[in-house]
């Protein structure tokens, strides 16, 4: 088989290994965030790996260090929070719209406040995190 004739991967042709790796990466990020929701202290690689159901090696295969994981989790968290706040559908009278808005904000704060607290506690050691907070 001539490797030079193999077409490059396209979005339609992503192999199973790549998909599994992307899924593992996502599960590691979600495990990191879940641990932050339970305890405001920054979780260790071992704690993240255990929660995600993978080895510490798997964590470091996707993220070269915990700082990179923190930044990826921050980007994911901000993206999800923006998606959640963009969902409106605020029809009705003023009272109904206000109630829906308060409920939406409460859900977003409950889900993402632990990440925000961890970011603020650790922003001094990272220009990337400080920039995202701004």
Secondary structure, DSSP 8 states (H G I E B T S, - for coil): --GGGS----GGG--HHHHHHHHHHHHHHHHHHHHHHH-SS---HHHHHHHHTS-HHHHHHH-SSHHHHHHHHHHHHHHHHHHHHH-----S-HHHHHHHHHHHHHHHHHHHHHHHHHHHHHGGG-HHHHHHH-
